[in-house]
């Protein structure tokens, strides 16, 4: 049984709220760093999305 299947409604809403807040933080960072041209897949996990941003920043920093 997956972790999602084990969630009750309150836990599921709480988990979704945390994910939404995390992606809102990521969107804010993208806007503040003027990286709007960066294509970020918000369907990916938070760690993967953050890594995409870090890689992009490192790439533009090296140029």
Buried (B, 14 or more C-beta within 10 A) or exposed (E): EEEEEEBEEEEEEEEEEEEEEBBEEBEEEBEEEEBEEBEBEEEEEBEEBBEBBEEBBEEEEEE
